Amino acid sequence: MAYPLDENSPVLVNGWYAVSGDAAVEGSLVLGTNVNLILTDGSSLTVGGISGNNALNVYVQKEASGKLTSAGKVSAASFTQYGGIVQITSDTENALACTGDVSIFRQDA
């Protein structure tokens, strides 16, 4: 089961979360533990940044049209992207900072 993610979900604990439509989180999204994030087709999640010492796995649906935009640094133990669009617009050095692996897999629509 995936929990809906919206502007009232700034701290994510271990589990699956889904974004439908457009959602924005003011400030940073905090990874409480390992997080699996599903960007549904046509959805958009905008955050001020992402922080935590845990894994972030980003998945998309069939059309691979979901989008995650971070205006600040993305920091996690590991980051894995399975398709879709992830845009980090931080003006800091090391905008994507991970202590472990960074993996990006293309998903054809």
Backbone atoms as SQL, in Angstrom:
CREATE TABLE atoms (id INTEGER PRIMARY KEY, chain TEXT, resi INTEGER, resn TEXT, atom TEXT, x REAL, y REAL, z REAL);
INSERT INTO atoms VALUES
  (1, 'A', 1, 'MET', 'N', 0.843, -1.181, 0.000),
  (2, 'A', 1, 'MET', 'CA', 0.000, 0.000, 0.000),
  (3, 'A', 1, 'MET', 'C', 0.887, 1.244, 0.000),
  (4, 'A', 2, 'ALA', 'N', 0.561, 2.199, -0.829),
  (5, 'A', 2, 'ALA', 'CA', 1.302, 3.460, -0.886),
  (6, 'A', 2, 'ALA', 'C', 0.470, 4.559, -0.220),
  (7, 'A', 3, 'TYR', 'N', 1.094, 5.303, 0.665),
  (8, 'A', 3, 'TYR', 'CA', 0.433, 6.417, 1.330),
  (9, 'A', 3, 'TYR', 'C', 0.485, 7.647, 0.421),
  (10, 'A', 4, 'PRO', 'N', -0.576, 8.439, 0.387),
  (11, 'A', 4, 'PRO', 'CA', -0.531, 9.658, -0.429),
  (12, 'A', 4, 'PRO', 'C', 0.457, 10.658, 0.166),
  (13, 'A', 5, 'LEU', 'N', 1.179, 11.337, -0.695),
  (14, 'A', 5, 'LEU', 'CA', 2.125, 12.347, -0.237),
  (15, 'A', 5, 'LEU', 'C', 1.621, 13.702, -0.689),
  (16, 'A', 6, 'ASP', 'N', 1.594, 14.646, 0.240),
  (17, 'A', 6, 'ASP', 'CA', 1.170, 16.005, -0.083),
  (18, 'A', 6, 'ASP', 'C', 1.942, 16.989, 0.790),
  (19, 'A', 7, 'GLU', 'N', 1.520, 18.243, 0.787),
  (20, 'A', 7, 'GLU', 'CA', 2.235, 19.276, 1.535),
  (21, 'A', 7, 'GLU', 'C', 2.219, 19.046, 3.045),
  (22, 'A', 8, 'ASN', 'N', 1.380, 18.153, 3.537),
  (23, 'A', 8, 'ASN', 'CA', 1.312, 17.854, 4.965),
  (24, 'A', 8, 'ASN', 'C', 2.176, 16.656, 5.339),
  (25, 'A', 9, 'SER', 'N', 3.079, 16.233, 4.458),
  (26, 'A', 9, 'SER', 'CA', 3.906, 15.050, 4.688),
  (27, 'A', 9, 'SER', 'C', 5.399, 15.387, 4.644),
  (28, 'A', 10, 'PRO', 'N', 5.891, 16.287, 5.515),
  (29, 'A', 10, 'PRO', 'CA', 7.295, 16.669, 5.409),
  (30, 'A', 10, 'PRO', 'C', 8.288, 15.607, 5.903),
  (31, 'A', 11, 'VAL', 'N', 7.856, 14.687, 6.780),
  (32, 'A', 11, 'VAL', 'CA', 8.735, 13.628, 7.275),
  (33, 'A', 11, 'VAL', 'C', 8.176, 12.287, 6.824),
  (34, 'A', 12, 'LEU', 'N', 8.995, 11.524, 6.099),
  (35, 'A', 12, 'LEU', 'CA', 8.550, 10.237, 5.578),
  (36, 'A', 12, 'LEU', 'C', 9.263, 9.115, 6.320),
  (37, 'A', 13, 'VAL', 'N', 8.491, 8.156, 6.807),
  (38, 'A', 13, 'VAL', 'CA', 9.065, 6.996, 7.482),
  (39, 'A', 13, 'VAL', 'C', 9.099, 5.827, 6.507),
  (40, 'A', 14, 'ASN', 'N', 9.705, 4.744, 6.903),
  (41, 'A', 14, 'ASN', 'CA', 9.870, 3.577, 6.045),
  (42, 'A', 14, 'ASN', 'C', 8.563, 3.200, 5.362),
  (43, 'A', 15, 'GLY', 'N', 8.607, 3.084, 4.028),
  (44, 'A', 15, 'GLY', 'CA', 7.412, 2.668, 3.316),
  (45, 'A', 15, 'GLY', 'C', 7.317, 3.236, 1.922),
  (46, 'A', 16, 'TRP', 'N', 6.125, 3.107, 1.365),
  (47, 'A', 16, 'TRP', 'CA', 5.821, 3.546, 0.003),
  (48, 'A', 16, 'TRP', 'C', 4.909, 4.761, 0.060),
  (49, 'A', 17, 'TYR', 'N', 5.203, 5.757, -0.779),
  (50, 'A', 17, 'TYR', 'CA', 4.413, 6.977, -0.870),
  (51, 'A', 17, 'TYR', 'C', 4.122, 7.264, -2.337),
  (52, 'A', 18, 'ALA', 'N', 2.952, 7.818, -2.611),
  (53, 'A', 18, 'ALA', 'CA', 2.559, 8.126, -3.986),
  (54, 'A', 18, 'ALA', 'C', 2.161, 9.588, -4.109),
  (55, 'A', 19, 'VAL', 'N', 2.577, 10.195, -5.221),
  (56, 'A', 19, 'VAL', 'CA', 2.204, 11.572, -5.539),
  (57, 'A', 19, 'VAL', 'C', 1.239, 11.529, -6.711),
  (58, 'A', 20, 'SER', 'N', 0.079, 12.150, -6.541),
  (59, 'A', 20, 'SER', 'CA', -0.910, 12.279, -7.613),
  (60, 'A', 20, 'SER', 'C', -1.174, 13.751, -7.830),
  (61, 'A', 21, 'GLY', 'N', -1.223, 14.176, -9.073),
  (62, 'A', 21, 'GLY', 'CA', -1.451, 15.592, -9.361),
  (63, 'A', 21, 'GLY', 'C', -0.234, 16.409, -8.980),
  (64, 'A', 22, 'ASP', 'N', -0.458, 17.649, -8.592),
  (65, 'A', 22, 'ASP', 'CA', 0.636, 18.536, -8.202),
  (66, 'A', 22, 'ASP', 'C', 0.667, 18.667, -6.689),
  (67, 'A', 23, 'ALA', 'N', 1.859, 18.524, -6.113),
  (68, 'A', 23, 'ALA', 'CA', 2.032, 18.676, -4.669),
  (69, 'A', 23, 'ALA', 'C', 3.316, 19.449, -4.422),
  (70, 'A', 24, 'ALA', 'N', 3.332, 20.211, -3.344),
  (71, 'A', 24, 'ALA', 'CA', 4.521, 20.981, -2.976),
  (72, 'A', 24, 'ALA', 'C', 4.722, 20.884, -1.473),
  (73, 'A', 25, 'VAL', 'N', 5.974, 20.746, -1.066),
  (74, 'A', 25, 'VAL', 'CA', 6.332, 20.722, 0.350),
  (75, 'A', 25, 'VAL', 'C', 7.257, 21.910, 0.579),
  (76, 'A', 26, 'GLU', 'N', 6.811, 22.855, 1.420),
  (77, 'A', 26, 'GLU', 'CA', 7.662, 23.988, 1.751),
  (78, 'A', 26, 'GLU', 'C', 8.792, 23.489, 2.617),
  (79, 'A', 27, 'GLY', 'N', 9.973, 23.946, 2.370),
  (80, 'A', 27, 'GLY', 'CA', 11.118, 23.469, 3.133),
  (81, 'A', 27, 'GLY', 'C', 11.554, 22.101, 2.625),
  (82, 'A', 28, 'SER', 'N', 12.327, 21.425, 3.457),
  (83, 'A', 28, 'SER', 'CA', 12.880, 20.133, 3.045),
  (84, 'A', 28, 'SER', 'C', 11.966, 18.970, 3.392),
  (85, 'A', 29, 'LEU', 'N', 11.993, 17.983, 2.524),
  (86, 'A', 29, 'LEU', 'CA', 11.357, 16.699, 2.775),
  (87, 'A', 29, 'LEU', 'C', 12.386, 15.874, 3.535),
  (88, 'A', 30, 'VAL', 'N', 12.018, 15.303, 4.679),
  (89, 'A', 30, 'VAL', 'CA', 12.956, 14.571, 5.526),
  (90, 'A', 30, 'VAL', 'C', 12.699, 13.075, 5.413),
  (91, 'A', 31, 'LEU', 'N', 13.763, 12.333, 5.109),
  (92, 'A', 31, 'LEU', 'CA', 13.664, 10.880, 5.027),
  (93, 'A', 31, 'LEU', 'C', 13.899, 10.306, 6.413),
  (94, 'A', 32, 'GLY', 'N', 12.808, 9.901, 7.077),
  (95, 'A', 32, 'GLY', 'CA', 12.929, 9.316, 8.414),
  (96, 'A', 32, 'GLY', 'C', 13.598, 7.958, 8.362),
  (97, 'A', 33, 'THR', 'N', 13.288, 7.170, 7.369),
  (98, 'A', 33, 'THR', 'CA', 13.926, 5.885, 7.090),
  (99, 'A', 33, 'THR', 'C', 13.879, 5.681, 5.588),
  (100, 'A', 34, 'ASN', 'N', 14.112, 4.468, 5.121),
  (101, 'A', 34, 'ASN', 'CA', 14.128, 4.204, 3.692),
  (102, 'A', 34, 'ASN', 'C', 12.764, 4.483, 3.074),
  (103, 'A', 35, 'VAL', 'N', 12.759, 5.239, 1.971),
  (104, 'A', 35, 'VAL', 'CA', 11.513, 5.708, 1.368),
  (105, 'A', 35, 'VAL', 'C', 11.455, 5.320, -0.108),
  (106, 'A', 36, 'ASN', 'N', 10.302, 4.806, -0.517),
  (107, 'A', 36, 'ASN', 'CA', 10.004, 4.506, -1.913),
  (108, 'A', 36, 'ASN', 'C', 8.922, 5.480, -2.352),
  (109, 'A', 37, 'LEU', 'N', 9.237, 6.292, -3.353),
  (110, 'A', 37, 'LEU', 'CA', 8.341, 7.349, -3.798),
  (111, 'A', 37, 'LEU', 'C', 7.853, 7.053, -5.209),
  (112, 'A', 38, 'ILE', 'N', 6.544, 6.965, -5.385),
  (113, 'A', 38, 'ILE', 'CA', 5.947, 6.720, -6.697),
  (114, 'A', 38, 'ILE', 'C', 5.415, 8.047, -7.237),
  (115, 'A', 39, 'LEU', 'N', 5.900, 8.434, -8.417),
  (116, 'A', 39, 'LEU', 'CA', 5.385, 9.618, -9.100),
  (117, 'A', 39, 'LEU', 'C', 4.401, 9.112, -10.151),
  (118, 'A', 40, 'THR', 'N', 3.113, 9.267, -9.883),
  (119, 'A', 40, 'THR', 'CA', 2.106, 8.765, -10.819),
  (120, 'A', 40, 'THR', 'C', 2.168, 9.558, -12.122),
  (121, 'A', 41, 'ASP', 'N', 1.651, 8.980, -13.190),
  (122, 'A', 41, 'ASP', 'CA', 1.679, 9.626, -14.500),
  (123, 'A', 41, 'ASP', 'C', 1.100, 11.039, -14.425),
  (124, 'A', 42, 'GLY', 'N', 1.875, 12.013, -14.926),
  (125, 'A', 42, 'GLY', 'CA', 1.428, 13.395, -14.950),
  (126, 'A', 42, 'GLY', 'C', 1.579, 14.138, -13.636),
  (127, 'A', 43, 'SER', 'N', 2.105, 13.491, -12.594),
  (128, 'A', 43, 'SER', 'CA', 2.215, 14.154, -11.292),
  (129, 'A', 43, 'SER', 'C', 3.484, 14.996, -11.209),
  (130, 'A', 44, 'SER', 'N', 3.487, 15.906, -10.244),
  (131, 'A', 44, 'SER', 'CA', 4.634, 16.776, -10.028),
  (132, 'A', 44, 'SER', 'C', 4.765, 17.041, -8.532),
  (133, 'A', 45, 'LEU', 'N', 5.944, 16.785, -7.991),
  (134, 'A', 45, 'LEU', 'CA', 6.233, 17.077, -6.590),
  (135, 'A', 45, 'LEU', 'C', 7.369, 18.079, -6.545),
  (136, 'A', 46, 'THR', 'N', 7.141, 19.216, -5.877),
  (137, 'A', 46, 'THR', 'CA', 8.161, 20.251, -5.724),
  (138, 'A', 46, 'THR', 'C', 8.489, 20.369, -4.240),
  (139, 'A', 47, 'VAL', 'N', 9.788, 20.300, -3.920),
  (140, 'A', 47, 'VAL', 'CA', 10.239, 20.398, -2.532),
  (141, 'A', 47, 'VAL', 'C', 11.368, 21.412, -2.442),
  (142, 'A', 48, 'GLY', 'N', 11.592, 21.910, -1.234),
  (143, 'A', 48, 'GLY', 'CA', 12.685, 22.846, -1.021),
  (144, 'A', 48, 'GLY', 'C', 14.034, 22.160, -0.927),
  (145, 'A', 49, 'GLY', 'N', 14.036, 20.866, -0.699),
  (146, 'A', 49, 'GLY', 'CA', 15.236, 20.053, -0.572),
  (147, 'A', 49, 'GLY', 'C', 14.832, 18.701, -0.013),
  (148, 'A', 50, 'ILE', 'N', 15.776, 17.779, 0.057),
  (149, 'A', 50, 'ILE', 'CA', 15.524, 16.458, 0.636),
  (150, 'A', 50, 'ILE', 'C', 16.719, 16.124, 1.501),
  (151, 'A', 51, 'SER', 'N', 16.440, 15.688, 2.740),
  (152, 'A', 51, 'SER', 'CA', 17.549, 15.360, 3.628),
  (153, 'A', 51, 'SER', 'C', 17.249, 14.084, 4.403),
  (154, 'A', 52, 'GLY', 'N', 18.313, 13.398, 4.774),
  (155, 'A', 52, 'GLY', 'CA', 18.182, 12.190, 5.581),
  (156, 'A', 52, 'GLY', 'C', 19.338, 11.256, 5.335),
  (157, 'A', 53, 'ASN', 'N', 19.548, 10.354, 6.259),
  (158, 'A', 53, 'ASN', 'CA', 20.634, 9.381, 6.148),
  (159, 'A', 53, 'ASN', 'C', 20.088, 8.024, 5.749),
  (160, 'A', 54, 'ASN', 'N', 19.102, 8.017, 4.874),
  (161, 'A', 54, 'ASN', 'CA', 18.443, 6.791, 4.458),
  (162, 'A', 54, 'ASN', 'C', 18.293, 6.778, 2.945),
  (163, 'A', 55, 'ALA', 'N', 17.791, 5.677, 2.421),
  (164, 'A', 55, 'ALA', 'CA', 17.656, 5.508, 0.975),
  (165, 'A', 55, 'ALA', 'C', 16.404, 6.190, 0.444),
  (166, 'A', 56, 'LEU', 'N', 16.534, 6.787, -0.742),
  (167, 'A', 56, 'LEU', 'CA', 15.394, 7.330, -1.473),
  (168, 'A', 56, 'LEU', 'C', 15.341, 6.635, -2.826),
  (169, 'A', 57, 'ASN', 'N', 14.233, 5.949, -3.095),
  (170, 'A', 57, 'ASN', 'CA', 13.998, 5.263, -4.361),
  (171, 'A', 57, 'ASN', 'C', 12.807, 5.917, -5.031),
  (172, 'A', 58, 'VAL', 'N', 12.998, 6.428, -6.257),
  (173, 'A', 58, 'VAL', 'CA', 11.950, 7.139, -6.981),
  (174, 'A', 58, 'VAL', 'C', 11.495, 6.278, -8.157),
  (175, 'A', 59, 'TYR', 'N', 10.200, 5.984, -8.209),
  (176, 'A', 59, 'TYR', 'CA', 9.602, 5.164, -9.261),
  (177, 'A', 59, 'TYR', 'C', 8.561, 5.981, -10.015),
  (178, 'A', 60, 'VAL', 'N', 8.319, 5.614, -11.276),
  (179, 'A', 60, 'VAL', 'CA', 7.253, 6.237, -12.057),
  (180, 'A', 60, 'VAL', 'C', 6.331, 5.155, -12.589),
  (181, 'A', 61, 'GLN', 'N', 5.186, 5.583, -13.115),
  (182, 'A', 61, 'GLN', 'CA', 4.255, 4.647, -13.722),
  (183, 'A', 61, 'GLN', 'C', 4.573, 4.479, -15.204),
  (184, 'A', 62, 'LYS', 'N', 3.701, 3.821, -15.915),
  (185, 'A', 62, 'LYS', 'CA', 3.936, 3.399, -17.291),
  (186, 'A', 62, 'LYS', 'C', 4.380, 4.520, -18.231),
  (187, 'A', 63, 'GLU', 'N', 3.750, 5.676, -18.166),
  (188, 'A', 63, 'GLU', 'CA', 4.083, 6.769, -19.091),
  (189, 'A', 63, 'GLU', 'C', 5.360, 7.509, -18.708),
  (190, 'A', 64, 'ALA', 'N', 5.908, 7.219, -17.532),
  (191, 'A', 64, 'ALA', 'CA', 7.161, 7.829, -17.048),
  (192, 'A', 64, 'ALA', 'C', 7.125, 9.351, -17.099),
  (193, 'A', 65, 'SER', 'N', 5.962, 9.946, -16.810),
  (194, 'A', 65, 'SER', 'CA', 5.810, 11.399, -16.911),
  (195, 'A', 65, 'SER', 'C', 5.801, 12.105, -15.561),
  (196, 'A', 66, 'GLY', 'N', 6.015, 11.368, -14.461),
  (197, 'A', 66, 'GLY', 'CA', 6.077, 12.001, -13.150),
  (198, 'A', 66, 'GLY', 'C', 7.345, 12.819, -12.994),
  (199, 'A', 67, 'LYS', 'N', 7.271, 13.885, -12.179),
  (200, 'A', 67, 'LYS', 'CA', 8.409, 14.789, -12.037),
  (201, 'A', 67, 'LYS', 'C', 8.621, 15.166, -10.574),
  (202, 'A', 68, 'LEU', 'N', 9.874, 15.114, -10.143),
  (203, 'A', 68, 'LEU', 'CA', 10.286, 15.564, -8.818),
  (204, 'A', 68, 'LEU', 'C', 11.250, 16.725, -9.009),
  (205, 'A', 69, 'THR', 'N', 10.937, 17.870, -8.407),
  (206, 'A', 69, 'THR', 'CA', 11.800, 19.052, -8.502),
  (207, 'A', 69, 'THR', 'C', 12.211, 19.471, -7.106),
  (208, 'A', 70, 'SER', 'N', 13.513, 19.611, -6.902),
  (209, 'A', 70, 'SER', 'CA', 14.030, 20.079, -5.625),
  (210, 'A', 70, 'SER', 'C', 14.768, 21.390, -5.839),
  (211, 'A', 71, 'ALA', 'N', 14.362, 22.420, -5.096),
  (212, 'A', 71, 'ALA', 'CA', 15.014, 23.725, -5.204),
  (213, 'A', 71, 'ALA', 'C', 16.281, 23.783, -4.355),
  (214, 'A', 72, 'GLY', 'N', 16.507, 22.745, -3.551),
  (215, 'A', 72, 'GLY', 'CA', 17.692, 22.707, -2.695),
  (216, 'A', 72, 'GLY', 'C', 18.394, 21.372, -2.796),
  (217, 'A', 73, 'LYS', 'N', 19.382, 21.204, -1.980),
  (218, 'A', 73, 'LYS', 'CA', 20.229, 20.018, -1.976),
  (219, 'A', 73, 'LYS', 'C', 19.426, 18.756, -1.672),
  (220, 'A', 74, 'VAL', 'N', 19.781, 17.663, -2.341),
  (221, 'A', 74, 'VAL', 'CA', 19.214, 16.347, -2.069),
  (222, 'A', 74, 'VAL', 'C', 20.303, 15.524, -1.410),
  (223, 'A', 75, 'SER', 'N', 20.069, 15.136, -0.165),
  (224, 'A', 75, 'SER', 'CA', 21.058, 14.401, 0.616),
  (225, 'A', 75, 'SER', 'C', 20.410, 13.137, 1.156),
  (226, 'A', 76, 'ALA', 'N', 21.013, 11.983, 0.836),
  (227, 'A', 76, 'ALA', 'CA', 20.464, 10.701, 1.274),
  (228, 'A', 76, 'ALA', 'C', 21.598, 9.687, 1.354),
  (229, 'A', 77, 'ALA', 'N', 21.337, 8.557, 2.006),
  (230, 'A', 77, 'ALA', 'CA', 22.344, 7.500, 2.043),
  (231, 'A', 77, 'ALA', 'C', 22.549, 6.942, 0.643),
  (232, 'A', 78, 'SER', 'N', 21.466, 6.738, -0.079),
  (233, 'A', 78, 'SER', 'CA', 21.539, 6.308, -1.479),
  (234, 'A', 78, 'SER', 'C', 20.337, 6.871, -2.223),
  (235, 'A', 79, 'PHE', 'N', 20.498, 6.995, -3.538),
  (236, 'A', 79, 'PHE', 'CA', 19.439, 7.546, -4.384),
  (237, 'A', 79, 'PHE', 'C', 19.319, 6.672, -5.615),
  (238, 'A', 80, 'THR', 'N', 18.109, 6.178, -5.880),
  (239, 'A', 80, 'THR', 'CA', 17.860, 5.376, -7.068),
  (240, 'A', 80, 'THR', 'C', 16.636, 5.925, -7.770),
  (241, 'A', 81, 'GLN', 'N', 16.769, 6.174, -9.060),
  (242, 'A', 81, 'GLN', 'CA', 15.677, 6.707, -9.879),
  (243, 'A', 81, 'GLN', 'C', 15.345, 5.698, -10.959),
  (244, 'A', 82, 'TYR', 'N', 14.088, 5.288, -11.006),
  (245, 'A', 82, 'TYR', 'CA', 13.598, 4.354, -12.017),
  (246, 'A', 82, 'TYR', 'C', 12.692, 5.094, -12.985),
  (247, 'A', 83, 'GLY', 'N', 13.276, 5.863, -13.897),
  (248, 'A', 83, 'GLY', 'CA', 12.515, 6.604, -14.888),
  (249, 'A', 83, 'GLY', 'C', 11.999, 7.931, -14.357),
  (250, 'A', 84, 'GLY', 'N', 11.251, 8.614, -15.198),
  (251, 'A', 84, 'GLY', 'CA', 10.680, 9.899, -14.816),
  (252, 'A', 84, 'GLY', 'C', 11.701, 11.016, -14.885),
  (253, 'A', 85, 'ILE', 'N', 11.348, 12.147, -14.310),
  (254, 'A', 85, 'ILE', 'CA', 12.178, 13.345, -14.359),
  (255, 'A', 85, 'ILE', 'C', 12.490, 13.774, -12.932),
  (256, 'A', 86, 'VAL', 'N', 13.774, 13.908, -12.621),
  (257, 'A', 86, 'VAL', 'CA', 14.198, 14.459, -11.342),
  (258, 'A', 86, 'VAL', 'C', 15.073, 15.658, -11.665),
  (259, 'A', 87, 'GLN', 'N', 14.676, 16.818, -11.150),
  (260, 'A', 87, 'GLN', 'CA', 15.396, 18.055, -11.417),
  (261, 'A', 87, 'GLN', 'C', 15.824, 18.669, -10.091),
  (262, 'A', 88, 'ILE', 'N', 17.130, 18.895, -9.938),
  (263, 'A', 88, 'ILE', 'CA', 17.666, 19.515, -8.727),
  (264, 'A', 88, 'ILE', 'C', 18.247, 20.863, -9.141),
  (265, 'A', 89, 'THR', 'N', 17.676, 21.933, -8.618),
  (266, 'A', 89, 'THR', 'CA', 18.085, 23.273, -9.040),
  (267, 'A', 89, 'THR', 'C', 18.871, 24.006, -7.959),
  (268, 'A', 90, 'SER', 'N', 19.464, 23.267, -7.047),
  (269, 'A', 90, 'SER', 'CA', 20.240, 23.868, -5.968),
  (270, 'A', 90, 'SER', 'C', 21.442, 24.618, -6.520),
  (271, 'A', 91, 'ASP', 'N', 21.773, 25.742, -5.904),
  (272, 'A', 91, 'ASP', 'CA', 22.958, 26.481, -6.328),
  (273, 'A', 91, 'ASP', 'C', 24.176, 26.120, -5.476),
  (274, 'A', 92, 'THR', 'N', 24.058, 25.075, -4.662),
  (275, 'A', 92, 'THR', 'CA', 25.181, 24.639, -3.838),
  (276, 'A', 92, 'THR', 'C', 26.003, 23.585, -4.567),
  (277, 'A', 93, 'GLU', 'N', 27.259, 23.482, -4.180),
  (278, 'A', 93, 'GLU', 'CA', 28.105, 22.423, -4.710),
  (279, 'A', 93, 'GLU', 'C', 27.579, 21.093, -4.177),
  (280, 'A', 94, 'ASN', 'N', 27.711, 20.042, -4.926),
  (281, 'A', 94, 'ASN', 'CA', 27.209, 18.717, -4.530),
  (282, 'A', 94, 'ASN', 'C', 25.707, 18.746, -4.287),
  (283, 'A', 95, 'ALA', 'N', 24.965, 19.176, -5.266),
  (284, 'A', 95, 'ALA', 'CA', 23.512, 19.280, -5.129),
  (285, 'A', 95, 'ALA', 'C', 22.866, 17.923, -4.830),
  (286, 'A', 96, 'LEU', 'N', 23.474, 16.845, -5.320),
  (287, 'A', 96, 'LEU', 'CA', 23.033, 15.491, -4.983),
  (288, 'A', 96, 'LEU', 'C', 24.159, 14.858, -4.191),
  (289, 'A', 97, 'ALA', 'N', 23.957, 14.730, -2.887),
  (290, 'A', 97, 'ALA', 'CA', 25.004, 14.211, -2.006),
  (291, 'A', 97, 'ALA', 'C', 24.540, 12.918, -1.358),
  (292, 'A', 98, 'CYS', 'N', 25.250, 11.836, -1.647),
  (293, 'A', 98, 'CYS', 'CA', 24.905, 10.529, -1.087),
  (294, 'A', 98, 'CYS', 'C', 26.152, 9.888, -0.494),
  (295, 'A', 99, 'THR', 'N', 25.975, 9.213, 0.625),
  (296, 'A', 99, 'THR', 'CA', 27.087, 8.485, 1.225),
  (297, 'A', 99, 'THR', 'C', 27.231, 7.108, 0.597),
  (298, 'A', 100, 'GLY', 'N', 26.214, 6.677, -0.156),
  (299, 'A', 100, 'GLY', 'CA', 26.236, 5.372, -0.818),
  (300, 'A', 100, 'GLY', 'C', 26.063, 5.528, -2.309),
  (301, 'A', 101, 'ASP', 'N', 25.364, 4.586, -2.916),
  (302, 'A', 101, 'ASP', 'CA', 25.205, 4.526, -4.366),
  (303, 'A', 101, 'ASP', 'C', 24.191, 5.536, -4.907),
  (304, 'A', 102, 'VAL', 'N', 24.461, 5.985, -6.122),
  (305, 'A', 102, 'VAL', 'CA', 23.503, 6.757, -6.906),
  (306, 'A', 102, 'VAL', 'C', 23.279, 5.977, -8.191),
  (307, 'A', 103, 'SER', 'N', 22.024, 5.592, -8.434),
  (308, 'A', 103, 'SER', 'CA', 21.696, 4.804, -9.632),
  (309, 'A', 103, 'SER', 'C', 20.517, 5.440, -10.347),
  (310, 'A', 104, 'ILE', 'N', 20.630, 5.542, -11.679),
  (311, 'A', 104, 'ILE', 'CA', 19.546, 6.097, -12.483),
  (312, 'A', 104, 'ILE', 'C', 19.264, 5.126, -13.619),
  (313, 'A', 105, 'PHE', 'N', 18.027, 4.646, -13.672),
  (314, 'A', 105, 'PHE', 'CA', 17.609, 3.701, -14.681),
  (315, 'A', 105, 'PHE', 'C', 16.567, 4.351, -15.568),
  (316, 'A', 106, 'ARG', 'N', 16.745, 4.230, -16.861),
  (317, 'A', 106, 'ARG', 'CA', 15.805, 4.786, -17.819),
  (318, 'A', 106, 'ARG', 'C', 14.601, 3.860, -17.949),
  (319, 'A', 107, 'GLN', 'N', 13.436, 4.442, -18.038),
  (320, 'A', 107, 'GLN', 'CA', 12.225, 3.671, -18.260),
  (321, 'A', 107, 'GLN', 'C', 11.550, 4.229, -19.503),
  (322, 'A', 108, 'ASP', 'N', 11.435, 3.436, -20.528),
  (323, 'A', 108, 'ASP', 'CA', 10.767, 3.884, -21.744),
  (324, 'A', 108, 'ASP', 'C', 9.274, 3.877, -21.549),
  (325, 'A', 109, 'ALA', 'N', 8.626, 4.897, -22.092),
  (326, 'A', 109, 'ALA', 'CA', 7.163, 4.991, -21.998),
  (327, 'A', 109, 'ALA', 'C', 6.520, 4.002, -22.922);
